[in-house]
């Protein structure tokens, strides 16, 4: 599972033995450290105790583990159950994961409309993953009519949080003038940024776009990309072009 959904702190989890029974006790950070190390049995021992006590981060992590069969058998319904507990506490990662289960029909009847509902909740709570998925659903017309203008808005929000997939889509839309006024310089800028984060499609798209641009415009776009990164991807469409 991609570690972008967890904020792990490397530490050593505690293991206590009481009355001859092994009982694991620790913090979410300790449980996630075990998770990152691939020690799923130790991770789930800590996280399940915390999840049962109402910790939303532990509940979300347990959902991920049941969804992916890490330390437990794959069980989408059990994953959904843990995600729902975390989502009820406004955990945006859990809300995003529920949306993905509905989008893919995993453990539930596939429903892009239901997925859309959960992605929106997660997006409002700041999930760049959900913002990206909302953009893709708007592009494809999944759960709602095709709406490239709305897709652009969602991709822009996710891009401002450093989501390379959203930056790829944003750059592509700008370069082609799809859903927005064409701006090849700004499009190249976003593709350059996404390519710098090892998005292979963005690297190829940047090369193809460069063949249609002047050296002056390419240099400007590259300069803007460097400035955009310095600004943590915020307000990059307002960077001075000189």
C-alpha contacts under 8 A as a table, 3 or more apart, distances in Angstrom:
res1	aa1	res2	aa2	distance
1	X	64	X	7.83
1	X	68	X	7.52
2	X	5	X	6.64
3	X	6	X	5.34
3	X	7	X	7.52
3	X	36	X	7.80
4	X	7	X	7.40
5	X	93	X	6.53
6	X	32	X	7.59
6	X	61	X	7.76
7	X	32	X	7.96
8	X	29	X	5.77
8	X	32	X	5.44
8	X	33	X	5.80
8	X	36	X	7.42
9	X	29	X	5.30
9	X	30	X	7.07
9	X	32	X	7.22
9	X	33	X	5.95
10	X	29	X	7.32
10	X	30	X	7.06
10	X	33	X	5.01
11	X	29	X	7.41
11	X	30	X	5.75
11	X	33	X	6.23
12	X	30	X	6.17
12	X	33	X	7.52
13	X	25	X	7.50
13	X	26	X	5.86
13	X	27	X	7.76
13	X	30	X	4.97
13	X	31	X	6.87
13	X	33	X	7.98
13	X	34	X	7.55
14	X	24	X	6.53
14	X	25	X	5.86
14	X	26	X	5.83
15	X	22	X	7.38
15	X	23	X	6.48
15	X	24	X	4.80
15	X	25	X	6.21
16	X	22	X	6.32
16	X	23	X	5.38
16	X	24	X	5.82
16	X	25	X	6.86
17	X	20	X	6.04
17	X	21	X	5.65
17	X	22	X	4.73
17	X	23	X	5.72
18	X	21	X	5.40
18	X	22	X	6.58
18	X	23	X	6.80
24	X	42	X	7.77
24	X	45	X	6.03
24	X	46	X	5.70
25	X	46	X	5.75
25	X	49	X	7.84
26	X	30	X	6.05
26	X	31	X	6.98
26	X	46	X	6.01
27	X	30	X	5.16
27	X	31	X	6.35
27	X	46	X	7.36
27	X	50	X	7.72
28	X	31	X	5.01
28	X	32	X	6.08
28	X	46	X	7.52
28	X	47	X	6.48
28	X	50	X	7.34
28	X	57	X	7.20
28	X	58	X	6.11
29	X	32	X	5.14
29	X	33	X	6.05
30	X	33	X	4.98
30	X	34	X	6.45
30	X	43	X	7.82
30	X	46	X	7.89
31	X	34	X	5.26
31	X	35	X	6.33
31	X	42	X	7.31
31	X	43	X	4.53
31	X	44	X	7.16
31	X	46	X	5.49
31	X	47	X	5.75
32	X	35	X	4.68
32	X	36	X	6.09
32	X	43	X	6.44
32	X	61	X	7.93
33	X	36	X	5.16
33	X	37	X	6.26
33	X	43	X	7.69
34	X	37	X	5.03
34	X	38	X	6.32
34	X	39	X	5.07
34	X	40	X	6.52
34	X	42	X	6.36
34	X	43	X	5.02
35	X	38	X	5.13
35	X	39	X	5.63
35	X	40	X	5.38
35	X	42	X	7.96
35	X	43	X	5.35
36	X	39	X	7.51
39	X	42	X	5.71
39	X	43	X	6.27
39	X	71	X	7.94
40	X	43	X	4.81
40	X	44	X	5.96
40	X	70	X	6.01
40	X	71	X	4.67
41	X	44	X	5.33
41	X	45	X	6.28
41	X	71	X	5.15
42	X	45	X	5.22
42	X	46	X	6.63
43	X	46	X	5.47
43	X	47	X	6.04
44	X	47	X	4.95
44	X	48	X	5.59
44	X	62	X	7.02
44	X	71	X	7.09
45	X	48	X	5.67
45	X	49	X	6.67
46	X	49	X	5.56
46	X	50	X	6.50
47	X	50	X	5.07
47	X	51	X	5.82
47	X	58	X	5.12
47	X	59	X	7.34
47	X	61	X	7.48
47	X	62	X	6.79
48	X	51	X	4.90
48	X	52	X	6.02
48	X	58	X	7.08
48	X	59	X	7.46
48	X	62	X	6.94
49	X	52	X	5.29
49	X	53	X	6.43
50	X	53	X	5.00
50	X	54	X	6.52
50	X	55	X	5.59
50	X	58	X	6.10
50	X	59	X	7.79
51	X	54	X	5.08
51	X	55	X	4.95
51	X	56	X	6.67
51	X	57	X	7.78
51	X	58	X	5.01
51	X	59	X	4.70
51	X	62	X	7.73
52	X	55	X	7.39
52	X	59	X	7.87
54	X	59	X	7.52
54	X	85	X	7.96
55	X	58	X	5.45
55	X	59	X	6.24
55	X	86	X	7.63
56	X	59	X	4.88
56	X	60	X	6.08
56	X	85	X	7.07
56	X	86	X	4.36
56	X	87	X	7.67
56	X	89	X	6.60
56	X	91	X	6.51
57	X	60	X	5.16
57	X	61	X	6.23
57	X	86	X	6.97
57	X	91	X	7.36
58	X	61	X	5.02
58	X	62	X	6.14
59	X	62	X	5.11
59	X	63	X	6.28
59	X	82	X	5.21
59	X	83	X	6.38
59	X	85	X	6.74
59	X	86	X	5.54
60	X	63	X	5.04
60	X	64	X	6.44
60	X	82	X	6.29
60	X	83	X	5.31
60	X	86	X	5.76
60	X	91	X	7.73
60	X	93	X	7.10
60	X	94	X	5.35
61	X	64	X	5.10
61	X	65	X	6.33
62	X	65	X	5.02
62	X	66	X	6.19
62	X	79	X	6.98
62	X	82	X	6.43
62	X	83	X	7.98
63	X	66	X	5.27
63	X	67	X	6.02
63	X	78	X	7.14
63	X	79	X	3.99
63	X	80	X	6.47
63	X	81	X	7.49
63	X	82	X	5.06
63	X	83	X	5.37
63	X	94	X	7.83
64	X	67	X	5.04
64	X	68	X	6.13
64	X	79	X	6.61
65	X	68	X	5.23
65	X	69	X	5.63
65	X	70	X	4.79
65	X	71	X	7.01
65	X	72	X	7.10
65	X	74	X	7.98
65	X	79	X	7.51
66	X	69	X	5.12
66	X	70	X	6.57
66	X	72	X	6.22
66	X	73	X	6.68
66	X	74	X	5.26
66	X	75	X	5.34
66	X	76	X	6.56
66	X	78	X	6.48
66	X	79	X	4.99
67	X	74	X	5.61
67	X	75	X	5.94
67	X	76	X	5.30
67	X	78	X	7.97
67	X	79	X	5.34
68	X	74	X	5.84
69	X	72	X	5.12
69	X	73	X	4.81
69	X	74	X	4.10
69	X	75	X	7.29
70	X	73	X	7.27
70	X	74	X	7.72
75	X	78	X	5.36
75	X	79	X	6.18
75	X	107	X	7.86
76	X	79	X	4.83
76	X	80	X	6.03
76	X	106	X	6.29
76	X	107	X	4.79
77	X	80	X	5.02
77	X	81	X	6.19
77	X	107	X	5.36
77	X	108	X	7.75
78	X	81	X	5.00
78	X	82	X	6.43
79	X	82	X	5.33
79	X	83	X	6.14
80	X	83	X	4.96
80	X	84	X	5.96
80	X	98	X	6.58
80	X	101	X	7.93
80	X	107	X	7.75
81	X	84	X	5.24
81	X	85	X	6.50
82	X	85	X	5.23
82	X	86	X	6.48
83	X	86	X	5.17
83	X	87	X	5.89
83	X	94	X	4.92
83	X	95	X	7.07
83	X	97	X	7.21
83	X	98	X	6.58
84	X	87	X	4.89
84	X	88	X	6.05
84	X	94	X	7.13
84	X	95	X	7.60
84	X	98	X	7.52
85	X	88	X	5.38
85	X	89	X	7.06
86	X	89	X	5.33
86	X	90	X	6.82
86	X	91	X	5.50
86	X	94	X	5.97
86	X	95	X	7.91
87	X	90	X	4.89
87	X	91	X	4.88
87	X	92	X	6.77
87	X	93	X	7.95
87	X	94	X	5.28
87	X	95	X	5.16
88	X	91	X	7.31
90	X	95	X	7.48
90	X	122	X	7.91
90	X	125	X	7.31
91	X	94	X	5.50
91	X	95	X	6.39
91	X	122	X	7.72
91	X	125	X	7.90
92	X	95	X	4.97
92	X	96	X	6.10
92	X	121	X	7.42
92	X	122	X	4.45
92	X	123	X	7.37
92	X	125	X	5.68
92	X	126	X	6.94
92	X	127	X	5.86
93	X	96	X	5.05
93	X	97	X	6.23
93	X	122	X	6.92
93	X	127	X	6.76
94	X	97	X	5.01
94	X	98	X	6.23
95	X	98	X	5.22
95	X	99	X	6.37
95	X	118	X	5.61
95	X	119	X	6.76
95	X	121	X	6.76
95	X	122	X	5.24
96	X	99	X	5.07
96	X	100	X	6.38
96	X	118	X	6.33
96	X	119	X	5.48
96	X	122	X	5.53
96	X	127	X	7.40
96	X	129	X	7.18
96	X	130	X	5.64
97	X	100	X	4.98
97	X	101	X	6.30
98	X	101	X	5.10
98	X	102	X	6.43
98	X	115	X	7.30
98	X	118	X	6.59
99	X	102	X	5.26
99	X	103	X	6.07
99	X	114	X	7.08
99	X	115	X	4.08
99	X	116	X	6.79
99	X	117	X	7.49
99	X	118	X	4.91
99	X	119	X	5.54
100	X	103	X	4.87
100	X	104	X	6.05
100	X	115	X	6.52
101	X	104	X	5.30
101	X	105	X	5.67
101	X	106	X	4.96
101	X	107	X	7.04
101	X	108	X	6.99
101	X	110	X	7.79
101	X	115	X	7.67
102	X	105	X	4.94
102	X	106	X	6.58
102	X	108	X	6.22
102	X	109	X	6.74
102	X	110	X	5.01
102	X	111	X	5.36
102	X	112	X	6.61
102	X	114	X	6.42
102	X	115	X	5.13
103	X	110	X	5.80
103	X	111	X	5.88
103	X	112	X	5.24
103	X	114	X	7.87
103	X	115	X	5.34
104	X	110	X	5.95
105	X	108	X	5.29
105	X	109	X	5.13
105	X	110	X	3.72
105	X	111	X	7.04
106	X	109	X	7.35
106	X	110	X	7.31
111	X	114	X	5.28
111	X	115	X	6.18
111	X	143	X	7.63
112	X	115	X	4.79
112	X	116	X	5.91
112	X	142	X	5.70
112	X	143	X	4.58
113	X	116	X	5.05
113	X	117	X	6.49
113	X	142	X	7.42
113	X	143	X	4.22
113	X	144	X	7.31
114	X	117	X	5.13
114	X	118	X	6.56
114	X	143	X	7.81
115	X	118	X	5.27
115	X	119	X	6.07
115	X	143	X	7.82
116	X	119	X	5.09
116	X	120	X	6.09
116	X	134	X	6.89
116	X	137	X	7.83
116	X	143	X	6.37
117	X	120	X	5.30
117	X	121	X	6.46
118	X	121	X	5.10
118	X	122	X	6.23
119	X	122	X	5.09
119	X	123	X	5.92
119	X	130	X	4.91
119	X	131	X	7.15
119	X	133	X	7.14
119	X	134	X	6.47
120	X	123	X	4.97
120	X	124	X	6.13
120	X	130	X	7.05
120	X	131	X	7.61
120	X	134	X	7.29
121	X	124	X	5.35
121	X	125	X	6.48
122	X	125	X	5.05
122	X	126	X	6.45
122	X	127	X	5.44
122	X	130	X	5.92
122	X	131	X	7.98
123	X	126	X	5.01
123	X	127	X	4.78
123	X	128	X	6.64
123	X	129	X	7.83
123	X	130	X	5.17
123	X	131	X	5.20
124	X	127	X	7.34
127	X	130	X	5.27
127	X	131	X	6.35
127	X	158	X	7.97
128	X	131	X	4.88
128	X	132	X	6.11
128	X	157	X	7.39
128	X	158	X	4.61
128	X	159	X	7.86
128	X	161	X	6.46
128	X	163	X	6.56
129	X	132	X	5.18
129	X	133	X	6.29
129	X	158	X	7.26
129	X	163	X	7.59
130	X	133	X	4.99
130	X	134	X	6.08
131	X	134	X	5.11
131	X	135	X	6.30
131	X	154	X	5.26
131	X	155	X	6.63
131	X	157	X	6.84
131	X	158	X	5.55
132	X	135	X	5.06
132	X	136	X	6.35
132	X	154	X	6.31
132	X	155	X	5.63
132	X	158	X	5.90
132	X	163	X	7.91
132	X	165	X	7.49
132	X	166	X	5.63
133	X	136	X	4.98
133	X	137	X	6.12
134	X	137	X	5.08
134	X	138	X	6.11
134	X	151	X	6.96
134	X	154	X	6.46
135	X	138	X	5.15
135	X	139	X	6.22
135	X	150	X	7.02
135	X	151	X	3.96
135	X	152	X	6.71
135	X	153	X	7.59
135	X	154	X	5.07
135	X	155	X	5.65
136	X	139	X	5.00
136	X	140	X	6.14
136	X	151	X	6.64
137	X	140	X	5.11
137	X	141	X	5.60
137	X	142	X	4.79
137	X	143	X	7.04
137	X	144	X	7.54
137	X	146	X	7.92
137	X	151	X	7.71
138	X	141	X	5.14
138	X	142	X	6.57
138	X	144	X	6.74
138	X	145	X	6.97
138	X	146	X	5.30
138	X	147	X	5.11
138	X	148	X	6.35
138	X	150	X	6.52
138	X	151	X	5.13
139	X	142	X	7.98
139	X	146	X	5.54
139	X	147	X	5.96
139	X	148	X	5.41
139	X	151	X	5.83
140	X	146	X	5.90
141	X	144	X	5.28
141	X	145	X	4.67
141	X	146	X	3.97
141	X	147	X	7.07
142	X	145	X	7.08
142	X	146	X	7.59
147	X	150	X	5.45
147	X	151	X	6.27
147	X	179	X	7.93
148	X	151	X	4.80
148	X	152	X	6.09
148	X	178	X	7.00
148	X	179	X	4.68
149	X	152	X	5.17
149	X	153	X	6.57
149	X	179	X	4.71
149	X	180	X	6.65
150	X	153	X	5.10
150	X	154	X	6.44
151	X	154	X	5.25
151	X	155	X	6.13
152	X	155	X	5.11
152	X	156	X	6.01
152	X	170	X	6.47
152	X	173	X	7.54
152	X	179	X	6.80
152	X	180	X	7.52
153	X	156	X	5.13
153	X	157	X	6.38
154	X	157	X	5.16
154	X	158	X	6.31
155	X	158	X	5.14
155	X	159	X	5.89
155	X	166	X	4.93
155	X	167	X	6.91
155	X	169	X	6.87
155	X	170	X	5.86
156	X	159	X	5.02
156	X	160	X	6.25
156	X	166	X	7.24
156	X	167	X	7.51
156	X	170	X	6.55
157	X	160	X	5.31
157	X	161	X	6.90
158	X	161	X	5.24
158	X	162	X	6.74
158	X	163	X	5.58
158	X	166	X	5.92
158	X	167	X	7.71
159	X	162	X	5.04
159	X	163	X	5.01
159	X	164	X	6.78
159	X	166	X	5.34
159	X	167	X	5.00
159	X	170	X	7.67
159	X	233	X	6.90
160	X	163	X	7.41
160	X	232	X	7.28
160	X	233	X	4.72
160	X	234	X	5.25
160	X	235	X	7.81
161	X	232	X	7.67
161	X	233	X	6.75
161	X	234	X	7.95
162	X	167	X	7.65
162	X	232	X	7.47
162	X	233	X	6.43
163	X	166	X	5.44
163	X	167	X	6.27
164	X	167	X	4.87
164	X	168	X	6.16
164	X	193	X	7.64
164	X	194	X	4.80
164	X	195	X	7.99
164	X	197	X	6.58
164	X	199	X	6.95
165	X	168	X	5.07
165	X	169	X	6.44
165	X	194	X	7.11
165	X	199	X	7.39
166	X	169	X	5.08
166	X	170	X	6.00
167	X	170	X	4.95
167	X	171	X	5.97
167	X	190	X	5.52
167	X	191	X	6.59
167	X	193	X	7.39
167	X	194	X	5.68
168	X	171	X	5.25
168	X	172	X	6.14
168	X	190	X	6.61
168	X	191	X	5.45
168	X	194	X	5.72
168	X	199	X	7.81
168	X	201	X	7.85
168	X	202	X	5.72
169	X	172	X	5.07
169	X	173	X	6.15
170	X	173	X	5.25
170	X	174	X	6.24
170	X	187	X	7.09
170	X	190	X	6.84
171	X	174	X	5.19
171	X	175	X	5.99
171	X	186	X	7.07
171	X	187	X	3.95
171	X	188	X	6.24
171	X	189	X	7.19
171	X	190	X	4.81
171	X	191	X	5.14
172	X	175	X	5.13
172	X	176	X	6.16
172	X	187	X	6.25
172	X	191	X	7.31
172	X	205	X	7.85
173	X	176	X	5.28
173	X	177	X	5.64
173	X	178	X	4.87
173	X	179	X	6.81
173	X	180	X	7.07
173	X	182	X	7.80
173	X	187	X	7.29
174	X	177	X	5.02
174	X	178	X	6.62
174	X	180	X	6.47
174	X	181	X	6.93
174	X	182	X	5.16
174	X	183	X	5.29
174	X	184	X	6.30
174	X	186	X	6.80
174	X	187	X	4.72
175	X	182	X	5.88
175	X	183	X	5.73
175	X	184	X	4.44
175	X	185	X	7.66
175	X	186	X	7.56
175	X	187	X	4.63
175	X	188	X	6.91
175	X	209	X	7.69
176	X	182	X	5.94
176	X	183	X	7.89
176	X	184	X	7.55
177	X	180	X	5.33
177	X	181	X	5.09
177	X	182	X	3.66
177	X	183	X	6.91
178	X	181	X	7.32
178	X	182	X	7.26
183	X	186	X	5.53
183	X	187	X	6.01
184	X	187	X	4.80
184	X	188	X	5.87
184	X	209	X	7.89
184	X	213	X	7.93
185	X	188	X	5.14
185	X	189	X	6.21
185	X	217	X	6.29
185	X	218	X	7.08
185	X	220	X	7.38
185	X	221	X	5.23
186	X	189	X	4.93
186	X	190	X	6.45
186	X	221	X	6.52
186	X	237	X	7.10
187	X	190	X	5.40
187	X	191	X	6.26
188	X	191	X	5.03
188	X	192	X	5.89
188	X	206	X	6.17
188	X	209	X	7.06
188	X	210	X	7.85
188	X	218	X	7.58
188	X	221	X	6.06
188	X	222	X	7.84
189	X	192	X	5.13
189	X	193	X	6.31
189	X	221	X	4.90
189	X	222	X	6.10
189	X	224	X	6.35
189	X	225	X	4.95
190	X	193	X	5.07
190	X	194	X	6.17
190	X	225	X	6.94
191	X	194	X	5.07
191	X	195	X	5.93
191	X	202	X	5.29
191	X	203	X	7.11
191	X	205	X	7.09
191	X	206	X	5.78
192	X	195	X	5.07
192	X	196	X	6.18
192	X	202	X	7.13
192	X	203	X	7.07
192	X	206	X	6.31
192	X	222	X	7.11
192	X	225	X	6.74
193	X	196	X	5.09
193	X	197	X	6.77
193	X	225	X	6.10
193	X	229	X	7.66
194	X	197	X	5.23
194	X	198	X	6.91
194	X	199	X	5.79
194	X	202	X	5.95
194	X	203	X	7.71
195	X	198	X	5.13
195	X	199	X	4.88
195	X	200	X	6.48
195	X	201	X	7.66
195	X	202	X	4.88
195	X	203	X	4.66
195	X	206	X	7.77
196	X	199	X	7.26
196	X	203	X	7.88
198	X	203	X	7.69
199	X	202	X	5.32
199	X	203	X	6.49
200	X	203	X	5.11
200	X	204	X	6.41
201	X	204	X	5.18
201	X	205	X	6.05
202	X	205	X	4.93
202	X	206	X	5.98
203	X	206	X	5.20
203	X	207	X	6.44
204	X	207	X	5.21
204	X	208	X	6.34
205	X	208	X	5.09
205	X	209	X	6.06
206	X	209	X	5.14
206	X	210	X	6.05
207	X	210	X	5.13
207	X	211	X	6.75
208	X	211	X	5.52
208	X	212	X	7.40
209	X	212	X	5.46
209	X	213	X	6.72
210	X	213	X	5.12
210	X	214	X	7.67
210	X	218	X	6.75
213	X	217	X	6.31
213	X	218	X	6.50
214	X	217	X	5.27
214	X	218	X	6.30
215	X	218	X	5.07
215	X	219	X	6.12
216	X	219	X	5.22
216	X	220	X	6.24
217	X	220	X	4.97
217	X	221	X	6.09
218	X	221	X	5.09
218	X	222	X	6.15
219	X	222	X	5.14
219	X	223	X	6.16
220	X	223	X	5.07
220	X	224	X	6.15
220	X	241	X	7.01
220	X	242	X	7.61
221	X	224	X	5.00
221	X	225	X	6.11
222	X	225	X	4.97
222	X	226	X	6.41
223	X	226	X	5.28
223	X	227	X	6.42
224	X	227	X	5.03
224	X	228	X	5.97
224	X	236	X	7.78
224	X	239	X	6.68
224	X	241	X	7.69
225	X	228	X	4.98
225	X	229	X	6.27
226	X	229	X	5.29
226	X	230	X	6.41
227	X	230	X	4.99
227	X	231	X	6.28
227	X	236	X	7.92
227	X	239	X	7.65
228	X	231	X	5.01
228	X	232	X	6.39
228	X	233	X	5.03
228	X	234	X	6.93
228	X	235	X	7.84
228	X	236	X	5.25
228	X	239	X	7.62
229	X	232	X	5.02
229	X	233	X	5.42
230	X	233	X	7.41
231	X	234	X	5.63
231	X	235	X	7.73
231	X	236	X	7.56
233	X	236	X	6.04
235	X	238	X	5.67
235	X	239	X	7.29
236	X	239	X	5.42
